[in-house]
């Protein structure tokens, strides 16, 4: 656990002595130096990887470079080289991106290969105890399910081919990761929660798409889910999950529900009222009210005796 302290203020208040402050400052300086060297090594590694990619611009070379970086990072993590933690995590993440990108390109986006990459990333996340790899595994799963991003003429897009299926699958994964997090050691609990939170963010983004365009994936079977159905279900789930988060002191869940609740509300608000002055004025007033309400809720959670472990 990391704690930030104002040593000058603590000394002035007499809560610690000058000698204790000097000792803590020396420890902090050592950590700062280690972090600086890790960052320099990370930038150097990026330069080497880019140089190798330009010299051998093929998917196979990207996979090889990714594998080298991944193995190097994993070896540092498994050897418990604490001073190289940041560099090791960087190598593992960059290597995983190279492997996943190269294999996906060679396989032409094959769903079966994509599913294998999801499993591989999940296993690597558990072995390396890497939250970044856990998030990448969830993102790769979303790609397999038909979600993805695009770029065109200074514009970024997020899409989902099968919103209902994507939401259902990610919801199952979220619940599974949450229940697993309650029964594993703290290191793995963190990984599970990061994966679950990534899935929650994606679920809300896909709900946003569904609330605007609906889902006609199974139109050939006579089943079309309207945008209104997504709108109602999303609102009910946000309200229910937000209330549950308050009840069990899960601050991240409460904040996520509040943020996406506001996004959902304003999306529908301007979708039906349009960008006229009265709509903008009303939206601003409501946003201030939502912000004050969220601040009050966070204050109540912070004052709760059970908030310390649950809010994490």
Secondary structure, 3 states (H helix, E strand, C coil): CCCCCCHHHHHHCCCCCHHHHHHHHHHHHHHHHHHHHHHHHHHHHHHHHHHHHHHCCCHHHHHHHHHHHHHHHHHHHHCCCHHHHHHHHHHHHHHHHHHHHHHHHHCCCCHHHHHHHHHHHHHHHHHHCCHHHHHHHHHHHHHHHCEEEEECCCCEEEEECCHHHHHHHHHHHHHHHHHHHCCCCHHHHHHHHHHHHHHHHHHHHHHHHHHHHCECCCHHHCCCECHHHHHHHHHHHHHHHHHHHHHCCCHHHHHHHHHHHHHHHHHHHHHHHCCCHHHHHHHHHHHHHHHHHHHHHHHHHHHCCCHHHHCC
